């Protein structure tokens, strides 16, 4: 049986919610963990490997961050942390 992943709209909404609620900028792995918790993803979904040691969720959230940055919704700081634009 195929694993069903959240769609990009769901991941985008969760990304923005996580960064909005964060009291300080978050690293990518912190965002990934918080989105997984927020969406209550199963271990099967959260741990599914895409390539090498990167999970499918990590890959999809990286694209969400890239698109949100291009849309000027979030900002990447020099030390690799992310925050919501206000």
PyMOL Python script that loads the backbone (N, CA, C, O; Angstrom):
from pymol import cmd

cmd.read_pdbstr("""\
ATOM      1  N   UNK A   1       0.850  -1.188   0.000  1.00  0.00           N
ATOM      2  CA  UNK A   1       0.000   0.000   0.000  1.00  0.00           C
ATOM      3  C   UNK A   1       0.891   1.245   0.000  1.00  0.00           C
ATOM      4  O   UNK A   1       1.867   1.316   0.748  1.00  0.00           O
ATOM      5  N   UNK A   2       0.559   2.199  -0.821  1.00  0.00           N
ATOM      6  CA  UNK A   2       1.338   3.423  -0.946  1.00  0.00           C
ATOM      7  C   UNK A   2       1.125   4.331   0.265  1.00  0.00           C
ATOM      8  O   UNK A   2       0.046   4.381   0.855  1.00  0.00           O
ATOM      9  N   UNK A   3       2.179   5.031   0.603  1.00  0.00           N
ATOM     10  CA  UNK A   3       2.098   6.008   1.692  1.00  0.00           C
ATOM     11  C   UNK A   3       1.461   7.282   1.138  1.00  0.00           C
ATOM     12  O   UNK A   3       1.824   7.754   0.061  1.00  0.00           O
ATOM     13  N   UNK A   4       0.522   7.820   1.878  1.00  0.00           N
ATOM     14  CA  UNK A   4      -0.135   9.060   1.462  1.00  0.00           C
ATOM     15  C   UNK A   4       0.430  10.211   2.293  1.00  0.00           C
ATOM     16  O   UNK A   4       0.325  10.233   3.519  1.00  0.00           O
ATOM     17  N   UNK A   5       1.031  11.162   1.587  1.00  0.00           N
ATOM     18  CA  UNK A   5       1.652  12.315   2.227  1.00  0.00           C
ATOM     19  C   UNK A   5       0.694  13.505   2.199  1.00  0.00           C
ATOM     20  O   UNK A   5      -0.186  13.576   1.341  1.00  0.00           O
ATOM     21  N   UNK A   6       0.866  14.444   3.144  1.00  0.00           N
ATOM     22  CA  UNK A   6       0.050  15.659   3.114  1.00  0.00           C
ATOM     23  C   UNK A   6       0.318  16.427   1.815  1.00  0.00           C
ATOM     24  O   UNK A   6       1.435  16.407   1.299  1.00  0.00           O
ATOM     25  N   UNK A   7      -0.698  17.095   1.294  1.00  0.00           N
ATOM     26  CA  UNK A   7      -0.496  17.874   0.075  1.00  0.00           C
ATOM     27  C   UNK A   7       0.259  19.166   0.402  1.00  0.00           C
ATOM     28  O   UNK A   7       0.423  19.531   1.565  1.00  0.00           O
ATOM     29  N   UNK A   8       0.706  19.837  -0.644  1.00  0.00           N
ATOM     30  CA  UNK A   8       1.537  21.023  -0.431  1.00  0.00           C
ATOM     31  C   UNK A   8       0.786  22.140   0.289  1.00  0.00           C
ATOM     32  O   UNK A   8       1.385  22.874   1.075  1.00  0.00           O
ATOM     33  N   UNK A   9      -0.508  22.279   0.037  1.00  0.00           N
ATOM     34  CA  UNK A   9      -1.288  23.318   0.725  1.00  0.00           C
ATOM     35  C   UNK A   9      -1.304  23.071   2.233  1.00  0.00           C
ATOM     36  O   UNK A   9      -1.180  24.008   3.022  1.00  0.00           O
ATOM     37  N   UNK A  10      -1.455  21.817   2.624  1.00  0.00           N
ATOM     38  CA  UNK A  10      -1.455  21.457   4.049  1.00  0.00           C
ATOM     39  C   UNK A  10      -0.089  21.724   4.667  1.00  0.00           C
ATOM     40  O   UNK A  10       0.005  22.269   5.767  1.00  0.00           O
ATOM     41  N   UNK A  11       0.964  21.341   3.960  1.00  0.00           N
ATOM     42  CA  UNK A  11       2.321  21.575   4.471  1.00  0.00           C
ATOM     43  C   UNK A  11       2.625  23.064   4.547  1.00  0.00           C
ATOM     44  O   UNK A  11       3.240  23.518   5.512  1.00  0.00           O
ATOM     45  N   UNK A  12       2.202  23.835   3.541  1.00  0.00           N
ATOM     46  CA  UNK A  12       2.428  25.292   3.561  1.00  0.00           C
ATOM     47  C   UNK A  12       1.725  25.942   4.750  1.00  0.00           C
ATOM     48  O   UNK A  12       2.307  26.771   5.450  1.00  0.00           O
ATOM     49  N   UNK A  13       0.490  25.563   4.968  1.00  0.00           N
ATOM     50  CA  UNK A  13      -0.276  26.119   6.087  1.00  0.00           C
ATOM     51  C   UNK A  13       0.394  25.768   7.426  1.00  0.00           C
ATOM     52  O   UNK A  13       0.493  26.613   8.315  1.00  0.00           O
ATOM     53  N   UNK A  14       0.846  24.534   7.558  1.00  0.00           N
ATOM     54  CA  UNK A  14       1.516  24.108   8.790  1.00  0.00           C
ATOM     55  C   UNK A  14       2.844  24.836   8.978  1.00  0.00           C
ATOM     56  O   UNK A  14       3.181  25.231  10.094  1.00  0.00           O
ATOM     57  N   UNK A  15       3.594  25.014   7.902  1.00  0.00           N
ATOM     58  CA  UNK A  15       4.866  25.751   7.968  1.00  0.00           C
ATOM     59  C   UNK A  15       4.642  27.155   8.507  1.00  0.00           C
ATOM     60  O   UNK A  15       5.342  27.595   9.419  1.00  0.00           O
ATOM     61  N   UNK A  16       3.672  27.852   7.944  1.00  0.00           N
ATOM     62  CA  UNK A  16       3.382  29.222   8.382  1.00  0.00           C
ATOM     63  C   UNK A  16       2.896  29.232   9.832  1.00  0.00           C
ATOM     64  O   UNK A  16       3.281  30.109  10.606  1.00  0.00           O
ATOM     65  N   UNK A  17       2.065  28.278  10.201  1.00  0.00           N
ATOM     66  CA  UNK A  17       1.567  28.203  11.579  1.00  0.00           C
ATOM     67  C   UNK A  17       2.712  27.983  12.563  1.00  0.00           C
ATOM     68  O   UNK A  17       2.765  28.623  13.614  1.00  0.00           O
ATOM     69  N   UNK A  18       3.617  27.086  12.225  1.00  0.00           N
ATOM     70  CA  UNK A  18       4.757  26.790  13.110  1.00  0.00           C
ATOM     71  C   UNK A  18       5.633  28.028  13.274  1.00  0.00           C
ATOM     72  O   UNK A  18       6.008  28.378  14.394  1.00  0.00           O
ATOM     73  N   UNK A  19       5.959  28.686  12.178  1.00  0.00           N
ATOM     74  CA  UNK A  19       6.826  29.865  12.276  1.00  0.00           C
ATOM     75  C   UNK A  19       6.131  31.048  12.948  1.00  0.00           C
ATOM     76  O   UNK A  19       6.778  31.839  13.634  1.00  0.00           O
ATOM     77  N   UNK A  20       4.835  31.169  12.757  1.00  0.00           N
ATOM     78  CA  UNK A  20       4.074  32.240  13.416  1.00  0.00           C
ATOM     79  C   UNK A  20       4.063  32.046  14.929  1.00  0.00           C
ATOM     80  O   UNK A  20       4.167  33.012  15.686  1.00  0.00           O
ATOM     81  N   UNK A  21       3.938  30.808  15.361  1.00  0.00           N
ATOM     82  CA  UNK A  21       3.864  30.504  16.795  1.00  0.00           C
ATOM     83  C   UNK A  21       5.234  30.492  17.480  1.00  0.00           C
ATOM     84  O   UNK A  21       5.318  30.572  18.705  1.00  0.00           O
ATOM     85  N   UNK A  22       6.285  30.393  16.701  1.00  0.00           N
ATOM     86  CA  UNK A  22       7.632  30.276  17.289  1.00  0.00           C
ATOM     87  C   UNK A  22       8.059  31.600  17.923  1.00  0.00           C
ATOM     88  O   UNK A  22       7.911  32.658  17.311  1.00  0.00           O
ATOM     89  N   UNK A  23       8.590  31.543  19.153  1.00  0.00           N
ATOM     90  CA  UNK A  23       9.037  32.773  19.813  1.00  0.00           C
ATOM     91  C   UNK A  23      10.353  33.305  19.250  1.00  0.00           C
ATOM     92  O   UNK A  23      10.712  34.459  19.482  1.00  0.00           O
ATOM     93  N   UNK A  24      11.072  32.456  18.508  1.00  0.00           N
ATOM     94  CA  UNK A  24      12.349  32.854  17.910  1.00  0.00           C
ATOM     95  C   UNK A  24      12.539  32.071  16.613  1.00  0.00           C
ATOM     96  O   UNK A  24      11.815  31.108  16.362  1.00  0.00           O
ATOM     97  N   UNK A  25      13.508  32.474  15.787  1.00  0.00           N
ATOM     98  CA  UNK A  25      13.741  31.752  14.533  1.00  0.00           C
ATOM     99  C   UNK A  25      14.035  30.271  14.781  1.00  0.00           C
ATOM    100  O   UNK A  25      14.587  29.900  15.817  1.00  0.00           O
ATOM    101  N   UNK A  26      13.657  29.432  13.810  1.00  0.00           N
ATOM    102  CA  UNK A  26      13.844  27.991  13.921  1.00  0.00           C
ATOM    103  C   UNK A  26      14.739  27.471  12.808  1.00  0.00           C
ATOM    104  O   UNK A  26      14.709  27.979  11.687  1.00  0.00           O
ATOM    105  N   UNK A  27      15.532  26.461  13.121  1.00  0.00           N
ATOM    106  CA  UNK A  27      16.324  25.742  12.120  1.00  0.00           C
ATOM    107  C   UNK A  27      15.379  24.835  11.334  1.00  0.00           C
ATOM    108  O   UNK A  27      14.277  24.534  11.793  1.00  0.00           O
ATOM    109  N   UNK A  28      15.808  24.405  10.162  1.00  0.00           N
ATOM    110  CA  UNK A  28      14.970  23.570   9.299  1.00  0.00           C
ATOM    111  C   UNK A  28      14.526  22.297  10.010  1.00  0.00           C
ATOM    112  O   UNK A  28      13.361  21.912   9.908  1.00  0.00           O
ATOM    113  N   UNK A  29      15.438  21.636  10.731  1.00  0.00           N
ATOM    114  CA  UNK A  29      15.061  20.389  11.416  1.00  0.00           C
ATOM    115  C   UNK A  29      14.038  20.639  12.518  1.00  0.00           C
ATOM    116  O   UNK A  29      13.217  19.766  12.802  1.00  0.00           O
ATOM    117  N   UNK A  30      14.072  21.811  13.141  1.00  0.00           N
ATOM    118  CA  UNK A  30      13.082  22.161  14.161  1.00  0.00           C
ATOM    119  C   UNK A  30      11.711  22.405  13.519  1.00  0.00           C
ATOM    120  O   UNK A  30      10.679  22.016  14.065  1.00  0.00           O
ATOM    121  N   UNK A  31      11.722  23.047  12.369  1.00  0.00           N
ATOM    122  CA  UNK A  31      10.478  23.269  11.637  1.00  0.00           C
ATOM    123  C   UNK A  31       9.876  21.934  11.232  1.00  0.00           C
ATOM    124  O   UNK A  31       8.684  21.697  11.425  1.00  0.00           O
ATOM    125  N   UNK A  32      10.708  21.065  10.670  1.00  0.00           N
ATOM    126  CA  UNK A  32      10.236  19.749  10.235  1.00  0.00           C
ATOM    127  C   UNK A  32       9.590  18.988  11.389  1.00  0.00           C
ATOM    128  O   UNK A  32       8.505  18.425  11.243  1.00  0.00           O
ATOM    129  N   UNK A  33      10.257  18.976  12.519  1.00  0.00           N
ATOM    130  CA  UNK A  33       9.740  18.260  13.694  1.00  0.00           C
ATOM    131  C   UNK A  33       8.407  18.855  14.155  1.00  0.00           C
ATOM    132  O   UNK A  33       7.467  18.123  14.466  1.00  0.00           O
ATOM    133  N   UNK A  34       8.336  20.189  14.196  1.00  0.00           N
ATOM    134  CA  UNK A  34       7.111  20.859  14.650  1.00  0.00           C
ATOM    135  C   UNK A  34       5.947  20.620  13.685  1.00  0.00           C
ATOM    136  O   UNK A  34       4.810  20.446  14.124  1.00  0.00           O
ATOM    137  N   UNK A  35       6.217  20.611  12.380  1.00  0.00           N
ATOM    138  CA  UNK A  35       5.163  20.343  11.399  1.00  0.00           C
ATOM    139  C   UNK A  35       4.671  18.908  11.536  1.00  0.00           C
ATOM    140  O   UNK A  35       3.468  18.652  11.490  1.00  0.00           O
ATOM    141  N   UNK A  36       5.593  17.984  11.703  1.00  0.00           N
ATOM    142  CA  UNK A  36       5.218  16.578  11.896  1.00  0.00           C
ATOM    143  C   UNK A  36       4.314  16.435  13.111  1.00  0.00           C
ATOM    144  O   UNK A  36       3.320  15.710  13.060  1.00  0.00           O
ATOM    145  N   UNK A  37       4.643  17.111  14.194  1.00  0.00           N
ATOM    146  CA  UNK A  37       3.818  17.064  15.405  1.00  0.00           C
ATOM    147  C   UNK A  37       2.473  17.747  15.189  1.00  0.00           C
ATOM    148  O   UNK A  37       1.434  17.217  15.583  1.00  0.00           O
ATOM    149  N   UNK A  38       2.491  18.922  14.563  1.00  0.00           N
ATOM    150  CA  UNK A  38       1.257  19.674  14.332  1.00  0.00           C
ATOM    151  C   UNK A  38       0.265  18.874  13.480  1.00  0.00           C
ATOM    152  O   UNK A  38      -0.934  18.853  13.757  1.00  0.00           O
ATOM    153  N   UNK A  39       0.785  18.222  12.447  1.00  0.00           N
ATOM    154  CA  UNK A  39      -0.075  17.448  11.554  1.00  0.00           C
ATOM    155  C   UNK A  39      -0.316  16.025  12.050  1.00  0.00           C
ATOM    156  O   UNK A  39      -1.054  15.256  11.434  1.00  0.00           O
ATOM    157  N   UNK A  40       0.318  15.689  13.172  1.00  0.00           N
ATOM    158  CA  UNK A  40       0.157  14.366  13.777  1.00  0.00           C
ATOM    159  C   UNK A  40       0.440  13.256  12.744  1.00  0.00           C
ATOM    160  O   UNK A  40      -0.332  12.309  12.592  1.00  0.00           O
ATOM    161  N   UNK A  41       1.571  13.409  12.048  1.00  0.00           N
ATOM    162  CA  UNK A  41       1.939  12.435  11.024  1.00  0.00           C
ATOM    163  C   UNK A  41       2.427  11.143  11.668  1.00  0.00           C
ATOM    164  O   UNK A  41       3.080  11.159  12.712  1.00  0.00           O
ATOM    165  N   UNK A  42       2.103  10.047  11.038  1.00  0.00           N
ATOM    166  CA  UNK A  42       2.547   8.747  11.545  1.00  0.00           C
ATOM    167  C   UNK A  42       4.048   8.603  11.334  1.00  0.00           C
ATOM    168  O   UNK A  42       4.649   9.321  10.535  1.00  0.00           O
ATOM    169  N   UNK A  43       4.645   7.661  12.066  1.00  0.00           N
ATOM    170  CA  UNK A  43       6.072   7.394  11.891  1.00  0.00           C
ATOM    171  C   UNK A  43       6.357   6.924  10.470  1.00  0.00           C
ATOM    172  O   UNK A  43       7.413   7.220   9.912  1.00  0.00           O
ATOM    173  N   UNK A  44       5.412   6.192   9.889  1.00  0.00           N
ATOM    174  CA  UNK A  44       5.585   5.706   8.518  1.00  0.00           C
ATOM    175  C   UNK A  44       5.702   6.873   7.540  1.00  0.00           C
ATOM    176  O   UNK A  44       6.571   6.873   6.668  1.00  0.00           O
ATOM    177  N   UNK A  45       4.831   7.861   7.685  1.00  0.00           N
ATOM    178  CA  UNK A  45       4.852   9.029   6.806  1.00  0.00           C
ATOM    179  C   UNK A  45       6.075   9.889   7.111  1.00  0.00           C
ATOM    180  O   UNK A  45       6.797  10.284   6.195  1.00  0.00           O
ATOM    181  N   UNK A  46       6.312  10.181   8.379  1.00  0.00           N
ATOM    182  CA  UNK A  46       7.410  11.059   8.775  1.00  0.00           C
ATOM    183  C   UNK A  46       8.777  10.460   8.467  1.00  0.00           C
ATOM    184  O   UNK A  46       9.731  11.195   8.211  1.00  0.00           O
ATOM    185  N   UNK A  47       8.878   9.145   8.488  1.00  0.00           N
ATOM    186  CA  UNK A  47      10.178   8.498   8.318  1.00  0.00           C
ATOM    187  C   UNK A  47      10.449   7.942   6.937  1.00  0.00           C
ATOM    188  O   UNK A  47      11.503   7.347   6.710  1.00  0.00           O
ATOM    189  N   UNK A  48       9.524   8.120   6.008  1.00  0.00           N
ATOM    190  CA  UNK A  48       9.706   7.573   4.657  1.00  0.00           C
ATOM    191  C   UNK A  48      10.878   8.268   3.969  1.00  0.00           C
ATOM    192  O   UNK A  48      10.874   9.489   3.810  1.00  0.00           O
ATOM    193  N   UNK A  49      11.863   7.501   3.568  1.00  0.00           N
ATOM    194  CA  UNK A  49      13.066   8.042   2.939  1.00  0.00           C
ATOM    195  C   UNK A  49      12.813   8.331   1.463  1.00  0.00           C
ATOM    196  O   UNK A  49      12.242   7.515   0.740  1.00  0.00           O
ATOM    197  N   UNK A  50      13.248   9.499   1.040  1.00  0.00           N
ATOM    198  CA  UNK A  50      13.139   9.880  -0.372  1.00  0.00           C
ATOM    199  C   UNK A  50      14.416   9.495  -1.114  1.00  0.00           C
ATOM    200  O   UNK A  50      14.373   8.808  -2.134  1.00  0.00           O
ATOM    201  N   UNK A  51      15.549   9.949  -0.587  1.00  0.00           N
ATOM    202  CA  UNK A  51      16.828   9.709  -1.242  1.00  0.00           C
ATOM    203  C   UNK A  51      17.923   9.817  -0.191  1.00  0.00           C
ATOM    204  O   UNK A  51      17.941  10.769   0.589  1.00  0.00           O
ATOM    205  N   UNK A  52      18.817   8.872  -0.163  1.00  0.00           N
ATOM    206  CA  UNK A  52      19.892   8.902   0.824  1.00  0.00           C
ATOM    207  C   UNK A  52      19.321   8.793   2.217  1.00  0.00           C
ATOM    208  O   UNK A  52      18.690   7.793   2.560  1.00  0.00           O
ATOM    209  N   UNK A  53      19.540   9.816   3.025  1.00  0.00           N
ATOM    210  CA  UNK A  53      18.994   9.811   4.383  1.00  0.00           C
ATOM    211  C   UNK A  53      17.973  10.933   4.583  1.00  0.00           C
ATOM    212  O   UNK A  53      17.610  11.241   5.718  1.00  0.00           O
ATOM    213  N   UNK A  54      17.509  11.542   3.495  1.00  0.00           N
ATOM    214  CA  UNK A  54      16.526  12.620   3.567  1.00  0.00           C
ATOM    215  C   UNK A  54      15.124  12.030   3.406  1.00  0.00           C
ATOM    216  O   UNK A  54      14.864  11.233   2.504  1.00  0.00           O
ATOM    217  N   UNK A  55      14.228  12.447   4.309  1.00  0.00           N
ATOM    218  CA  UNK A  55      12.864  11.934   4.223  1.00  0.00           C
ATOM    219  C   UNK A  55      12.056  12.728   3.198  1.00  0.00           C
ATOM    220  O   UNK A  55      12.426  13.835   2.807  1.00  0.00           O
ATOM    221  N   UNK A  56      10.964  12.139   2.783  1.00  0.00           N
ATOM    222  CA  UNK A  56      10.062  12.805   1.842  1.00  0.00           C
ATOM    223  C   UNK A  56       9.502  14.087   2.453  1.00  0.00           C
ATOM    224  O   UNK A  56       9.366  15.099   1.766  1.00  0.00           O
ATOM    225  N   UNK A  57       9.180  14.039   3.739  1.00  0.00           N
ATOM    226  CA  UNK A  57       8.651  15.238   4.413  1.00  0.00           C
ATOM    227  C   UNK A  57       9.705  16.341   4.451  1.00  0.00           C
ATOM    228  O   UNK A  57       9.380  17.503   4.207  1.00  0.00           O
ATOM    229  N   UNK A  58      10.953  16.006   4.751  1.00  0.00           N
ATOM    230  CA  UNK A  58      12.024  17.010   4.745  1.00  0.00           C
ATOM    231  C   UNK A  58      12.148  17.649   3.361  1.00  0.00           C
ATOM    232  O   UNK A  58      12.287  18.866   3.238  1.00  0.00           O
ATOM    233  N   UNK A  59      12.096  16.822   2.334  1.00  0.00           N
ATOM    234  CA  UNK A  59      12.193  17.299   0.961  1.00  0.00           C
ATOM    235  C   UNK A  59      11.043  18.253   0.629  1.00  0.00           C
ATOM    236  O   UNK A  59      11.263  19.340   0.094  1.00  0.00           O
ATOM    237  N   UNK A  60       9.825  17.842   0.950  1.00  0.00           N
ATOM    238  CA  UNK A  60       8.651  18.661   0.636  1.00  0.00           C
ATOM    239  C   UNK A  60       8.630  19.958   1.432  1.00  0.00           C
ATOM    240  O   UNK A  60       8.242  21.004   0.912  1.00  0.00           O
ATOM    241  N   UNK A  61       9.048  19.892   2.698  1.00  0.00           N
ATOM    242  CA  UNK A  61       9.078  21.116   3.508  1.00  0.00           C
ATOM    243  C   UNK A  61      10.176  22.067   3.052  1.00  0.00           C
ATOM    244  O   UNK A  61      10.023  23.283   3.166  1.00  0.00           O
ATOM    245  N   UNK A  62      11.273  21.537   2.540  1.00  0.00           N
ATOM    246  CA  UNK A  62      12.322  22.397   1.985  1.00  0.00           C
ATOM    247  C   UNK A  62      11.759  23.192   0.806  1.00  0.00           C
ATOM    248  O   UNK A  62      12.041  24.383   0.669  1.00  0.00           O
ATOM    249  N   UNK A  63      10.966  22.538  -0.042  1.00  0.00           N
ATOM    250  CA  UNK A  63      10.332  23.247  -1.152  1.00  0.00           C
ATOM    251  C   UNK A  63       9.318  24.261  -0.649  1.00  0.00           C
ATOM    252  O   UNK A  63       9.211  25.355  -1.203  1.00  0.00           O
ATOM    253  N   UNK A  64       8.573  23.914   0.393  1.00  0.00           N
ATOM    254  CA  UNK A  64       7.614  24.864   0.976  1.00  0.00           C
ATOM    255  C   UNK A  64       8.330  26.113   1.470  1.00  0.00           C
ATOM    256  O   UNK A  64       7.861  27.230   1.251  1.00  0.00           O
ATOM    257  N   UNK A  65       9.468  25.924   2.140  1.00  0.00           N
ATOM    258  CA  UNK A  65      10.238  27.073   2.632  1.00  0.00           C
ATOM    259  C   UNK A  65      10.729  27.923   1.464  1.00  0.00           C
ATOM    260  O   UNK A  65      10.656  29.151   1.515  1.00  0.00           O
ATOM    261  N   UNK A  66      11.226  27.279   0.420  1.00  0.00           N
ATOM    262  CA  UNK A  66      11.715  28.004  -0.750  1.00  0.00           C
ATOM    263  C   UNK A  66      10.606  28.838  -1.379  1.00  0.00           C
ATOM    264  O   UNK A  66      10.806  30.012  -1.690  1.00  0.00           O
ATOM    265  N   UNK A  67       9.446  28.235  -1.564  1.00  0.00           N
ATOM    266  CA  UNK A  67       8.322  28.954  -2.174  1.00  0.00           C
ATOM    267  C   UNK A  67       7.815  30.085  -1.270  1.00  0.00           C
ATOM    268  O   UNK A  67       7.478  31.165  -1.755  1.00  0.00           O
ATOM    269  N   UNK A  68       7.761  29.835   0.038  1.00  0.00           N
ATOM    270  CA  UNK A  68       7.309  30.870   0.978  1.00  0.00           C
ATOM    271  C   UNK A  68       8.307  32.028   1.026  1.00  0.00           C
ATOM    272  O   UNK A  68       7.915  33.186   1.173  1.00  0.00           O
ATOM    273  N   UNK A  69       9.592  31.711   0.903  1.00  0.00           N
ATOM    274  CA  UNK A  69      10.610  32.765   0.876  1.00  0.00           C
ATOM    275  C   UNK A  69      10.452  33.607  -0.384  1.00  0.00           C
ATOM    276  O   UNK A  69      10.515  34.835  -0.319  1.00  0.00           O
ATOM    277  N   UNK A  70      10.249  32.962  -1.527  1.00  0.00           N
ATOM    278  CA  UNK A  70      10.065  33.690  -2.789  1.00  0.00           C
ATOM    279  C   UNK A  70       8.798  34.539  -2.758  1.00  0.00           C
ATOM    280  O   UNK A  70       8.735  35.583  -3.407  1.00  0.00           O
ATOM    281  N   UNK A  71       7.798  34.100  -2.013  1.00  0.00           N
ATOM    282  CA  UNK A  71       6.548  34.856  -1.865  1.00  0.00           C
ATOM    283  C   UNK A  71       6.660  35.935  -0.791  1.00  0.00           C
ATOM    284  O   UNK A  71       5.697  36.645  -0.502  1.00  0.00           O
ATOM    285  N   UNK A  72       7.859  36.044  -0.202  1.00  0.00           N
ATOM    286  CA  UNK A  72       8.148  37.050   0.829  1.00  0.00           C
ATOM    287  C   UNK A  72       7.330  36.843   2.109  1.00  0.00           C
ATOM    288  O   UNK A  72       7.006  37.805   2.805  1.00  0.00           O
ATOM    289  N   UNK A  73       6.999  35.585   2.414  1.00  0.00           N
ATOM    290  CA  UNK A  73       6.254  35.271   3.637  1.00  0.00           C
ATOM    291  C   UNK A  73       7.176  34.939   4.799  1.00  0.00           C
ATOM    292  O   UNK A  73       6.856  35.195   5.960  1.00  0.00           O
ATOM    293  N   UNK A  74       8.336  34.361   4.465  1.00  0.00           N
ATOM    294  CA  UNK A  74       9.296  33.992   5.495  1.00  0.00           C
ATOM    295  C   UNK A  74      10.681  34.470   5.078  1.00  0.00           C
ATOM    296  O   UNK A  74      10.907  34.839   3.926  1.00  0.00           O
ATOM    297  N   UNK A  75      11.600  34.457   6.034  1.00  0.00           N
ATOM    298  CA  UNK A  75      12.954  34.929   5.792  1.00  0.00           C
ATOM    299  C   UNK A  75      13.951  33.919   6.333  1.00  0.00           C
ATOM    300  O   UNK A  75      13.737  33.328   7.392  1.00  0.00           O
ATOM    301  N   UNK A  76      15.038  33.723   5.606  1.00  0.00           N
ATOM    302  CA  UNK A  76      16.123  32.856   6.072  1.00  0.00           C
ATOM    303  C   UNK A  76      17.241  33.751   6.568  1.00  0.00           C
ATOM    304  O   UNK A  76      17.746  34.602   5.837  1.00  0.00           O
ATOM    305  N   UNK A  77      17.617  33.549   7.813  1.00  0.00           N
ATOM    306  CA  UNK A  77      18.681  34.334   8.420  1.00  0.00           C
ATOM    307  C   UNK A  77      20.041  33.737   8.048  1.00  0.00           C
ATOM    308  O   UNK A  77      20.124  32.570   7.668  1.00  0.00           O
ATOM    309  N   UNK A  78      21.102  34.537   8.158  1.00  0.00           N
ATOM    310  CA  UNK A  78      22.436  34.055   7.776  1.00  0.00           C
ATOM    311  C   UNK A  78      22.880  32.777   8.489  1.00  0.00           C
ATOM    312  O   UNK A  78      23.621  31.986   7.905  1.00  0.00           O
ATOM    313  N   UNK A  79      22.458  32.556   9.707  1.00  0.00           N
ATOM    314  CA  UNK A  79      22.879  31.360  10.448  1.00  0.00           C
ATOM    315  C   UNK A  79      22.016  30.140  10.129  1.00  0.00           C
ATOM    316  O   UNK A  79      22.127  29.111  10.797  1.00  0.00           O
ATOM    317  N   UNK A  80      21.166  30.246   9.122  1.00  0.00           N
ATOM    318  CA  UNK A  80      20.383  29.096   8.686  1.00  0.00           C
ATOM    319  C   UNK A  80      19.051  28.926   9.377  1.00  0.00           C
ATOM    320  O   UNK A  80      18.397  27.897   9.207  1.00  0.00           O
ATOM    321  N   UNK A  81      18.635  29.900  10.144  1.00  0.00           N
ATOM    322  CA  UNK A  81      17.326  29.833  10.810  1.00  0.00           C
ATOM    323  C   UNK A  81      16.295  30.538   9.943  1.00  0.00           C
ATOM    324  O   UNK A  81      16.623  31.344   9.072  1.00  0.00           O
ATOM    325  N   UNK A  82      15.036  30.205  10.212  1.00  0.00           N
ATOM    326  CA  UNK A  82      13.916  30.766   9.470  1.00  0.00           C
ATOM    327  C   UNK A  82      12.961  31.487  10.401  1.00  0.00           C
ATOM    328  O   UNK A  82      12.777  31.078  11.548  1.00  0.00           O
ATOM    329  N   UNK A  83      12.346  32.569   9.906  1.00  0.00           N
ATOM    330  CA  UNK A  83      11.329  33.253  10.693  1.00  0.00           C
ATOM    331  C   UNK A  83      10.258  33.803   9.773  1.00  0.00           C
ATOM    332  O   UNK A  83      10.473  33.995   8.576  1.00  0.00           O
ATOM    333  N   UNK A  84       9.112  34.048  10.355  1.00  0.00           N
ATOM    334  CA  UNK A  84       7.975  34.591   9.621  1.00  0.00           C
ATOM    335  C   UNK A  84       8.228  36.077   9.401  1.00  0.00           C
ATOM    336  O   UNK A  84       8.756  36.752  10.285  1.00  0.00           O
ATOM    337  N   UNK A  85       7.859  36.589   8.243  1.00  0.00           N
ATOM    338  CA  UNK A  85       7.977  38.029   7.994  1.00  0.00           C
ATOM    339  C   UNK A  85       6.767  38.719   8.599  1.00  0.00           C
ATOM    340  O   UNK A  85       5.643  38.232   8.476  1.00  0.00           O
ATOM    341  N   UNK A  86       6.992  39.836   9.243  1.00  0.00           N
ATOM    342  CA  UNK A  86       5.899  40.576   9.882  1.00  0.00           C
ATOM    343  C   UNK A  86       5.614  41.854   9.150  1.00  0.00           C
ATOM    344  O   UNK A  86       4.724  42.606   9.545  1.00  0.00           O
TER     345      UNK A  86
END
""", "prot")
cmd.dss("prot")
cmd.show_as("cartoon", "prot")
cmd.util.cbc("prot")
cmd.orient("prot")
